[in-house]
Amino acid sequence: MDTEYDYVIVGSGFGGSVSALRLSEKGYKVLVIEKGKWFKAKDFPKTNWNFRRWLWMPKLKFFGIMKLSIFRHIAIISGTGVGGGSLVYANTLPTPKTAFFNSGSWKDLEAWEHTLKPFYQEALKMLGAAQNPKLFDGDLGLQKVAEDLDIKENFEATRVAVFFGKPNITQKDPYFNGEGPDRSGCTFCGACMTGCRYNAKNTLDMNYLYLAQKNGAEIIAENEVIDVQSIHAKDGSEGYEVLTRSSTKWLNQNRKITTKGVIFSGGVLGTVKLLLKLKKKSLQLLSNKVGEDIRSNNETLISVSGLNKEKNYSRGVAIGSILNTDENSHLEICRYGEGSDAWKLAHLPYVTGSNVASRIFKTLVKLFKNPIDYFKIYFVNGWSKNTVVLLFMQTLDSTLKFKRNIFGHMYSTVSTGKAPTPFIPESIQLAKAYRKAINGVSTSFALATLAGIPSTAHILGGAVMGENIDTGVIDKHNKVFGYKNMFVIDGAMISSNPGVNPSLTITAIAEHAMDQIPAKTL
């Protein structure tokens, strides 16, 4: 039968954006469906106190770029909007170490480190990767930690997706021979994670999606895919019918779209949730591995607020430096732009302990012993100006499993290894070292204190690669087992623990998957 599109891509993050460009270049008719809104530089909030533009909470009519999802074992920060996580991420583009390519369910499918090498290079080029040229107070604090720990050689500036031209000076596209949009240089305001208002951040709508649209790809925002059904043949060989509805309106009509192929690129929270739903009814041939092998990068987030008024920890790019603390771990400095102090509402003094009673007791003791210091953090000094968030990550592995309850909501269970924890000994020691280096006090998300739940911005897995349908959801080319012309290309495909910010890796694997698809023939 005739279909409206060759491919419908569900989500416009790193995997979906790569797919849109490469398929449109090969002559396919492509539609990208994005749950979030379109954002231009002027649309981003000046600070994160503007909840309506910062947070994604549709029931409250908040249609911003950041979503916070809380599960029993993990709290997850993710992105929404055309460009997906690139709108809210910290721009950092590291390559994982060798262990990543040789572990997990995908390890024997390909010599991945060698196979993906050219695709990593292409991803770096497309994302406009550049070395951060300036270190600021927060970075210098991390450098001091490296010196104190006698690992100075392990400290380095980050490689980031930022245009370091002349601040506030607009110039013609510097990346794609004039085919891309005009750009302006970074001002080092630190506000990357609330949305770049200066046209310097290389978000996906500045590269992959921009070029895809020039090739004829269509993008519809503020729409959510609620069903995918195969047409006639159970395996989708005769195409699919995709059902969407508005994600920003309470009263709306569903829309049906027909397509030869479908690519799921809604991130773990979008793709896995949808696949779990579809497996119950519309796509029953999906692997039983859907929802398994969920990884959190073994992360912790601990905030340290300096007490020196002369310092300004909000200056710089969102993550300007990194310290490789050992072969399995590293530490990064995260910052928010000056005035973005809303996170303090979710912070309590950082304490550790095996149960909630002991942690609450320790919290009260800290407040009693240091009332002036904490009063300054919460009521006097600007939180973002005086605070950095220490992002600690490990390649050491443990997995969760996401399931769907009778109400259609996802929930988490522990699958292998220990449950994620916000109290990793190495991160505790590093937080102490950083606190000493800048003369500060530490806080953390209240969920860590009250419930022992860690936070992550890098949830991965749930539709991993495998040799067959019994070991994975997709094959080594990202094709979904059991269905024709169906793919998963986003963080859900990541099949082992990278231990670093995963955006570059998602982009590289997406490039590899698209390279396997031939050009369209008439």
C-alpha positions in Angstrom: 0.0 0.0 0.0 1.0 3.6 -0.4 2.3 5.3 2.8 2.8 8.9 3.7 6.4 8.5 4.7 9.3 6.2 4.3 10.3 6.7 7.9 8.7 8.2 11.0 11.2 9.0 13.7 9.8 9.2 17.3 11.9 11.7 19.1 14.4 14.4 18.0 17.4 13.8 20.3 20.8 12.6 19.3 19.7 9.3 17.7 16.6 10.8 16.0 18.4 13.8 14.6 21.2 11.7 13.1 18.6 9.4 11.5 16.6 12.4 10.1 19.6 13.9 8.3 21.1 10.7 7.0 17.8 9.2 5.7 16.9 12.5 4.1 20.3 12.6 2.4 19.6 9.2 1.0 16.3 10.3 -0.6 13.8 9.0 2.0 10.7 11.0 3.0 11.1 11.5 6.7 8.9 12.8 9.5 10.2 13.5 13.0 7.7 13.6 15.8 8.7 15.4 19.0 6.8 15.6 22.3 8.4 18.9 23.4 8.2 22.4 21.9 10.3 24.4 19.4 12.8 26.7 21.1 14.8 29.6 19.8 17.4 31.5 21.7 14.9 34.0 23.0 12.6 31.3 24.3 14.9 29.9 26.9 14.5 31.1 30.5 16.9 33.6 31.9 17.1 31.6 35.1 15.6 28.3 36.3 13.2 30.2 38.5 11.1 30.5 35.3 9.6 27.0 35.8 7.2 27.2 32.9 10.1 27.5 30.4 12.5 25.3 32.3 10.5 22.3 33.5 8.5 19.8 31.5 5.3 19.3 33.6 2.4 19.3 31.2 -0.3 18.9 33.9 0.8 22.2 35.3 1.2 23.7 31.8 5.0 23.9 32.2 6.4 23.2 28.8 10.1 23.6 29.3 13.3 21.7 28.3 14.0 19.6 31.4 12.0 16.7 32.8 12.6 15.2 36.3 11.3 11.6 36.7 11.5 9.8 40.1 11.6 6.0 40.4 12.1 3.8 43.4 15.8 3.3 42.6 16.8 6.4 40.6 15.8 10.0 39.8 16.3 10.9 36.2 16.9 14.2 34.5 16.1 14.2 30.8 15.4 16.7 28.0 12.3 17.7 26.0 11.9 19.9 22.9 13.1 19.9 19.3 16.7 18.8 19.8 15.9 16.5 22.7 18.6 16.3 25.4 20.9 18.6 23.5 18.8 21.6 24.7 19.5 20.9 28.3 22.8 18.8 28.4 26.2 20.2 29.4 27.7 19.9 25.9 30.5 17.5 27.0 31.7 15.0 24.4 34.1 12.4 25.8 34.9 9.0 24.3 34.5 6.0 26.6 37.4 3.9 27.6 38.1 0.5 26.0 36.1 -1.4 28.7 32.9 0.0 27.4 33.3 -1.6 24.0 34.2 -5.0 25.5 31.4 -5.5 28.0 27.6 -5.9 28.1 25.3 -7.7 25.7 26.8 -6.2 22.6 30.5 -7.1 23.2 30.8 -10.1 20.9 28.7 -8.7 18.0 31.4 -6.5 16.6 34.9 -5.1 17.2 33.1 -2.0 18.4 36.1 0.2 19.3 37.6 -0.2 15.9 34.2 -0.2 14.0 32.9 2.9 15.6 36.1 5.0 15.4 35.3 6.8 12.1 31.7 7.4 13.3 33.0 9.0 16.5 35.1 11.3 14.3 32.1 12.2 12.2 30.0 12.8 15.3 32.6 15.2 16.7 32.7 17.1 13.4 29.0 17.4 13.1 28.5 18.5 16.7 31.2 21.1 16.4 33.4 19.7 19.2 36.1 22.1 20.5 38.4 22.1 23.6 37.2 24.5 26.3 39.6 27.4 26.0 39.1 29.0 29.5 39.1 27.7 33.0 37.2 29.6 35.7 36.9 29.4 39.5 35.1 26.1 39.6 37.6 24.5 37.3 40.5 25.9 39.2 39.1 24.3 42.3 39.1 20.9 40.6 42.6 21.5 39.4 43.6 22.1 43.1 42.0 18.8 44.0 44.1 17.1 41.3 47.2 18.7 42.7 46.3 17.7 46.3 45.7 14.1 45.2 49.0 14.1 43.2 47.1 13.3 40.0 47.6 16.6 38.3 48.3 14.9 34.9 44.7 13.5 35.0 43.1 16.9 35.0 42.0 18.4 31.6 39.7 20.9 30.0 36.6 19.3 28.4 35.8 18.8 24.8 32.4 20.5 24.2 29.8 21.3 21.6 30.2 25.0 21.8 31.1 27.7 19.3 33.9 29.8 20.7 33.8 32.7 18.4 33.6 36.4 19.4 31.0 36.8 22.2 27.7 38.3 21.1 29.0 38.8 17.5 26.9 37.0 14.9 28.7 35.4 12.0 27.9 33.1 9.1 27.8 29.4 9.7 31.3 28.2 10.7 30.7 24.5 10.4 29.0 23.5 7.2 30.4 25.7 4.4 27.7 28.3 5.0 24.8 25.7 4.8 24.1 25.9 8.5 22.6 28.7 10.6 24.4 31.9 11.7 26.1 31.6 15.1 27.5 33.8 17.9 30.4 33.2 20.2 30.1 31.8 23.8 29.9 34.3 26.6 30.9 31.8 29.3 27.7 32.6 31.2 27.4 29.1 32.6 23.7 28.8 31.6 24.1 25.9 29.1 21.7 23.7 31.0 18.9 26.1 31.1 19.2 26.8 27.4 21.7 28.9 25.5 20.3 32.4 24.9 23.4 33.5 23.0 23.3 31.1 20.0 26.6 29.6 20.9 25.6 26.0 22.0 25.7 23.5 19.2 22.3 21.9 19.9 20.9 19.5 17.3 18.6 22.1 15.8 21.8 23.9 14.8 23.3 20.9 12.9 21.6 17.6 12.2 18.0 18.7 12.3 18.7 22.0 10.6 20.4 20.2 7.6 17.7 17.5 7.6 15.0 20.1 7.2 16.9 21.6 4.2 16.8 18.2 2.7 13.0 18.0 3.1 12.6 16.2 6.4 9.5 17.3 8.3 9.4 18.0 12.0 6.2 18.3 14.1 6.5 19.4 17.7 4.1 19.1 20.6 3.0 15.7 19.5 3.3 12.3 21.3 3.2 8.9 19.8 0.7 6.7 21.6 0.5 3.7 19.3 2.3 1.9 16.5 0.6 -0.9 14.6 1.8 -3.0 11.7 -0.4 -2.9 8.6 -1.7 -6.3 7.4 1.5 -8.3 8.0 2.4 -8.9 11.6 6.1 -8.2 11.1 5.5 -4.8 9.6 6.8 -5.7 6.2 3.8 -3.9 4.7 4.3 -0.8 6.8 3.0 0.8 10.0 0.3 3.0 11.3 1.5 5.6 13.9 -1.1 7.2 16.1 -0.2 10.6 17.7 -1.9 13.1 20.0 -1.0 16.5 21.2 1.3 16.7 24.2 0.5 20.3 25.2 -3.3 20.5 24.7 -5.9 18.8 27.0 -8.6 18.5 24.2 -7.3 17.2 20.9 -7.9 14.7 18.2 -5.6 11.8 17.5 -3.8 11.7 14.1 -3.0 8.6 12.1 0.2 8.5 10.0 1.3 5.7 7.7 4.9 4.8 7.1 7.1 2.1 5.7 9.5 2.3 8.7 9.7 3.4 12.3 12.7 4.6 14.3 12.2 4.9 18.1 14.4 7.7 19.4 12.5 9.1 22.4 15.3 8.3 24.9 15.0 5.6 27.5 12.0 7.2 29.3 10.1 7.7 26.0 11.2 4.6 24.0 11.2 2.0 26.7 7.9 3.2 28.1 6.3 3.1 24.7 7.8 -0.3 23.8 6.5 -1.8 27.0 3.0 -0.6 26.2 3.2 -1.8 22.5 4.4 -5.2 23.5 1.2 -5.8 25.5 -1.0 -5.2 22.4 0.2 -3.7 19.2 3.7 -5.2 18.7 3.6 -8.5 20.6 6.5 -9.9 18.7 8.9 -7.6 20.5 11.7 -9.3 22.6 11.0 -10.1 26.2 14.2 -8.1 26.9 12.4 -4.8 26.6 13.0 -2.8 29.8 16.0 -4.9 30.9 19.7 -3.8 31.3 18.9 -0.3 32.4 22.1 1.5 33.5 22.6 4.8 35.4 26.4 5.3 34.7 26.9 4.7 38.4 26.6 8.4 39.0 26.4 10.7 42.1 25.6 14.4 42.2 27.0 16.3 45.2 26.9 20.1 45.3 29.6 22.2 47.0 29.0 25.8 47.8 32.0 28.1 48.4 32.1 30.6 51.2 34.4 33.1 49.5 32.4 36.0 48.2 35.2 36.9 45.8 34.7 33.8 43.7 32.1 33.2 41.0 31.5 29.6 40.3 28.8 30.2 37.7 31.3 31.4 35.1 32.4 29.1 32.3 30.7 26.5 30.1 28.4 24.1 31.9 31.2 21.5 32.3 34.6 23.0 31.7 36.9 20.5 33.2 37.3 16.8 34.1 39.5 14.8 36.4 40.1 11.1 35.7 40.5 9.8 39.3 41.2 6.2 38.4 40.7 3.7 35.6 37.0 3.3 36.4 36.0 6.7 37.6 36.1 10.4 36.9 34.8 13.7 38.3 33.3 16.7 36.4 32.4 20.2 37.5 28.8 21.3 36.6 27.5 24.8 36.9 24.4 26.9 36.3 24.3 30.5 35.2 24.1 33.3 37.8 20.6 33.7 39.1 19.6 30.1 38.5 19.2 29.3 42.2 16.0 27.2 42.1 17.9 24.0 42.7 18.6 25.1 46.3 14.9 24.3 47.0 15.7 20.6 46.4 18.9 20.5 48.5 19.7 19.5 52.0 23.1 19.3 53.7 25.0 16.3 52.4 25.2 13.4 54.8 25.6 9.6 54.5 24.2 6.7 56.4 22.6 3.3 56.0 19.0 4.4 56.9 16.8 7.5 56.7 16.7 8.1 60.5 20.4 8.3 60.8 20.7 10.6 57.8 18.0 13.0 59.0 19.7 13.1 62.4 23.0 13.9 60.8 21.3 16.6 58.7 20.0 18.3 61.8 23.4 18.1 63.5 25.0 19.8 60.5 22.5 22.6 60.4 22.9 23.1 64.2 26.7 23.1 64.0 27.0 25.3 61.0 23.9 27.6 60.9 25.6 30.6 59.5 27.2 28.7 56.6 23.9 27.1 55.6 22.0 30.4 56.1 24.3 32.0 53.6 23.8 29.2 51.1 20.0 29.3 51.3 19.2 32.9 52.0 22.1 35.3 51.4 24.6 34.3 48.7 23.3 33.4 45.2 23.3 29.6 45.0 24.5 29.3 41.4 27.2 31.9 41.8 28.7 30.1 44.8 27.9 26.4 43.9 29.2 23.7 41.7 27.7 20.3 41.2 30.2 17.5 41.4 29.2 14.8 38.8 30.9 11.5 39.6 30.7 8.6 37.2 32.0 5.0 37.1 32.3 2.3 34.5 31.6 -0.4 37.1 28.4 -2.1 36.2 24.9 -2.8 37.7 21.6 -2.8 36.0 17.9 -2.1 36.7 14.8 -3.3 35.0 11.8 -1.1 34.1 8.4 -2.7 34.1 4.9 -1.4 33.4 2.1 -1.5 36.0 -1.6 -1.9 35.5 -2.0 1.9 35.3 0.5 2.2 32.5 3.3 3.7 34.6 6.8 2.4 34.6 8.6 1.3 37.8 12.1 0.1 38.5 13.4 -3.1 40.1 17.1 -4.2 40.6 18.2 -6.6 37.9 21.9 -7.4 38.5 24.5 -6.1 41.0 23.7 -3.7 43.8 21.0 -1.0 43.6 22.3 2.4 42.6 23.4 4.5 45.6 24.2 8.1 46.2 26.8 7.1 48.7 29.8 5.8 46.6 32.9 5.9 48.8 35.1 7.4 46.1 32.7 10.2 45.4 32.4 11.0 49.1 36.1 11.4 49.4 36.3 13.5 46.3 33.5 15.8 47.6 35.5 16.2 50.8 38.6 17.1 48.8 36.8 19.7 46.7 35.1 21.2 49.7 38.5 21.6 51.3 40.0 23.0 48.1 37.5 25.9 47.9 36.6 26.3 51.6 33.0 25.3 51.1 30.1 23.2 52.5 28.3 20.3 50.7 24.7 19.7 49.9 22.8 17.1 47.8 19.4 16.5 46.4 16.9 15.8 49.2 16.0 12.5 47.7 19.4 11.2 48.5 19.0 12.1 52.2 15.4 11.2 52.6 15.1 8.1 50.4 18.7 7.1 49.5 17.9 7.6 45.8 20.7 8.8 43.5 20.2 11.1 40.5 21.4 10.7 37.0 21.2 12.7 33.7 22.4 9.6 31.8 19.9 6.8 32.0 20.7 4.1 29.4 19.5 0.8 28.1 16.2 -1.0 28.1 16.3 -1.9 24.4 19.9 -3.3 24.1 21.7 -5.1 21.4 21.9 -8.9 21.3 22.8 -11.8 19.1 19.1 -12.8 18.8 15.7 -12.0 20.2 16.5 -14.0 23.4 19.5 -11.8 24.3 18.5 -8.4 23.0 15.8 -6.1 21.6 17.8 -5.0 18.5 20.7 -6.4 16.4 24.1 -4.9 15.9 22.6 -2.6 13.2 19.9 -1.4 15.6 17.1 -3.3 13.8 14.3 -4.5 16.1 14.1 -8.3 16.3 10.7 -9.6 15.0 9.9 -6.6 12.8 10.9 -5.2 9.4 12.2 -1.7 8.9 12.0 -0.9 12.6 14.9 0.5 14.7 15.8 1.8 18.1 18.4 4.5 17.9 18.8 6.5 21.2 20.1 5.9 24.7 17.9 2.8 25.1 20.3 1.0 22.7 23.4 1.5 24.8 24.3 -2.0 25.9 27.1 -1.5 28.5 28.1 1.2 30.9 30.1 4.0 29.2 31.0 5.7 32.5 31.1 9.0 30.7 28.6 11.5 29.3 26.9 9.4 26.5 25.8 11.9 23.9 28.8 11.5 21.6 28.5 7.7 21.8 24.7 7.8 21.0 25.6 10.0 18.0 28.3 7.7 16.8 26.3 4.5 17.0 23.4 6.3 15.2 25.8 7.3 12.5 26.9 3.6 12.2 23.3 2.4 12.1 22.4 4.9 9.3 25.5 3.9 7.3 24.0 0.4 7.0 20.9 1.7 5.2 21.2 1.9 1.4 20.0 5.0 -0.6 16.4 5.0 -1.7 15.8 3.5 -5.1 12.8 4.4 -7.3 
